């Protein structure tokens, strides 16, 4: 019987998003495969996390493509991006918390591509006068990652309705927390 690798990865992502410390045995059970089968596809936790990273980056880049970040006002492009990335946000939240992905020479160049594209969107918004210029595009990119991760965790735990995900993230990021007169 052939094992659907993507199904195993999605099952692992769903479990690890809820329980980052899950063992490989727990991942195998969640995926409906034996530990031996899981190990044949992923030599260990690091290999599994790296495969999840590749899947997550591919989904984030696809969401960016679908959001058309260079079209129309930057704020609208940001709204489209958050809406498009929402299905991958839980996986992104898990990856965002995996320090091993961001240390040393093994860092996936996909993160740099993603960072560059997001930073370009924020820079475009600043140049057009839509976004504040006192916050760097790099900081806005990091803030977006943090809000996406927080939003995904809140949805997963039932503290935020999935339908509110995009609005809550975009409004906080674009408006900040200060009440304006």
C-alpha positions as CSV (number, residue, x, y, z in Angstrom):
1,X,0.0,0.0,0.0
2,X,1.4,3.4,-1.0
3,X,1.6,6.1,1.6
4,X,0.3,9.5,0.7
5,X,3.3,11.6,1.8
6,X,1.4,14.9,1.7
7,X,-1.4,13.4,3.8
8,X,1.2,12.3,6.3
9,X,2.7,15.8,6.3
10,X,-0.7,17.5,6.8
11,X,-1.6,15.1,9.6
12,X,1.8,15.8,11.3
13,X,1.3,19.5,10.8
14,X,-2.1,19.4,12.4
15,X,-0.8,17.5,15.4
16,X,2.4,19.5,15.8
17,X,0.5,22.8,15.5
18,X,-1.6,21.7,18.5
19,X,1.2,19.9,20.4
20,X,4.7,20.9,19.3
21,X,6.3,18.3,21.6
22,X,4.5,15.4,20.0
23,X,6.6,12.3,19.6
24,X,7.2,10.5,16.4
25,X,4.9,7.7,17.7
26,X,2.2,10.2,18.2
27,X,2.8,11.7,14.7
28,X,2.6,8.2,13.2
29,X,-0.7,7.5,15.0
30,X,-2.2,10.8,13.8
31,X,-1.2,10.1,10.3
32,X,-2.6,6.6,10.4
33,X,0.8,4.9,9.6
34,X,3.2,2.8,11.7
35,X,6.2,4.3,13.2
36,X,8.4,2.3,10.9
37,X,6.5,3.6,7.9
38,X,6.9,7.2,9.2
39,X,10.6,6.6,9.7
40,X,11.0,5.3,6.1
41,X,9.7,8.6,4.8
42,X,11.3,10.8,7.5
43,X,14.5,9.6,9.2
44,X,13.7,11.5,12.3
45,X,12.0,14.6,13.7
46,X,14.4,17.0,12.0
47,X,13.7,15.4,8.6
48,X,10.0,15.7,9.3
49,X,10.2,19.3,10.3
50,X,12.3,20.1,7.2
51,X,9.7,18.5,5.0
52,X,7.0,20.5,6.8
53,X,9.1,23.6,6.2
54,X,9.2,22.9,2.5
55,X,5.4,22.3,2.4
56,X,4.8,25.5,4.4
57,X,7.0,27.7,2.3
58,X,5.5,26.4,-0.9
59,X,2.0,27.1,0.5
60,X,3.1,30.6,1.6
61,X,4.6,31.4,-1.7
62,X,1.5,30.2,-3.5
63,X,-0.6,32.4,-1.3
64,X,1.6,35.3,-2.1
65,X,1.3,34.6,-5.8
66,X,-2.5,34.4,-5.5
67,X,-2.6,37.6,-3.5
68,X,-0.9,39.6,-6.3
69,X,1.1,41.8,-4.0
70,X,2.1,44.2,-6.8
71,X,-1.5,44.9,-7.9
72,X,-3.6,47.8,-6.6
73,X,-3.2,49.6,-3.2
74,X,-0.8,47.9,-0.8
75,X,-3.4,47.7,1.9
76,X,-5.7,45.8,-0.3
77,X,-2.8,43.5,-1.4
78,X,-2.1,42.9,2.3
79,X,-5.8,42.0,2.9
80,X,-5.7,39.5,0.0
81,X,-2.4,38.0,1.3
82,X,-3.8,37.4,4.8
83,X,-6.9,35.9,3.3
84,X,-4.9,33.6,1.0
85,X,-2.4,32.5,3.6
86,X,-5.1,31.7,6.2
87,X,-5.3,28.0,5.2
88,X,-1.5,27.6,5.8
89,X,-1.4,29.8,8.9
90,X,-1.4,27.0,11.4
91,X,1.5,25.3,9.7
92,X,3.3,28.7,9.5
93,X,2.7,29.1,13.2
94,X,4.3,25.8,14.0
95,X,7.3,26.6,11.7
96,X,7.7,30.1,13.1
97,X,8.3,28.5,16.5
98,X,10.8,26.0,15.3
99,X,14.1,27.7,16.1
100,X,16.2,25.0,14.4
101,X,14.9,26.3,11.1
102,X,16.4,29.7,11.5
103,X,19.8,28.8,12.9
104,X,23.1,27.8,11.2
105,X,23.9,27.2,7.6
106,X,20.9,24.9,6.8
107,X,18.4,27.8,6.7
108,X,16.1,27.3,3.8
109,X,16.4,30.0,1.2
110,X,12.7,30.0,0.9
111,X,12.4,32.1,4.0
112,X,14.6,34.8,2.5
113,X,12.4,34.8,-0.7
114,X,9.3,35.1,1.4
115,X,10.8,37.8,3.6
116,X,11.9,39.8,0.5
117,X,8.5,39.6,-1.1
118,X,6.7,40.7,2.1
119,X,9.2,43.4,2.8
120,X,8.7,44.7,-0.8
121,X,4.9,44.9,-0.2
122,X,5.4,47.0,3.0
123,X,8.0,49.2,1.3
124,X,5.6,49.8,-1.6
125,X,2.9,50.8,0.9
126,X,5.3,53.2,2.5
127,X,6.4,54.7,-0.8
128,X,2.7,55.2,-1.8
129,X,2.0,56.9,1.5
130,X,-0.4,54.2,2.7
131,X,1.8,52.8,5.5
132,X,3.7,54.5,8.3
133,X,7.3,55.2,7.6
134,X,8.5,55.2,11.2
135,X,8.4,51.4,11.2
136,X,10.8,49.5,8.9
137,X,9.4,47.1,6.3
138,X,11.4,44.4,8.0
139,X,9.7,45.1,11.3
140,X,6.3,45.1,9.6
141,X,7.1,41.7,8.0
142,X,8.1,40.3,11.4
143,X,4.9,41.7,12.9
144,X,2.9,40.1,10.2
145,X,4.5,36.7,10.9
146,X,3.7,37.1,14.6
147,X,0.1,38.1,14.0
148,X,-0.4,35.2,11.5
149,X,1.0,32.7,14.1
150,X,-1.1,34.2,16.9
151,X,-4.2,34.2,14.8
152,X,-3.7,30.6,13.8
153,X,-3.2,29.5,17.4
154,X,-6.3,31.4,18.5
155,X,-8.4,29.8,15.7
156,X,-7.0,26.4,16.5
157,X,-7.9,26.8,20.2
158,X,-11.4,28.2,19.4
159,X,-10.6,31.7,20.8
160,X,-11.1,33.4,17.5
161,X,-13.6,32.6,14.8
162,X,-12.0,31.5,11.5
163,X,-14.1,34.1,9.7
164,X,-12.5,36.9,11.8
165,X,-8.9,35.8,11.1
166,X,-8.2,38.2,8.1
167,X,-10.0,41.2,9.5
168,X,-8.5,41.0,13.0
169,X,-4.9,40.6,11.7
170,X,-5.1,43.2,9.0
171,X,-6.9,45.8,11.1
172,X,-4.4,45.5,14.0
173,X,-1.4,45.5,11.7
174,X,-2.6,48.5,9.6
175,X,-4.3,50.5,12.3
176,X,-2.1,49.7,15.3
177,X,-3.7,49.5,18.8
178,X,-3.9,53.3,19.3
179,X,-7.4,54.8,19.2
180,X,-7.4,57.7,16.8
181,X,-9.8,60.7,17.3
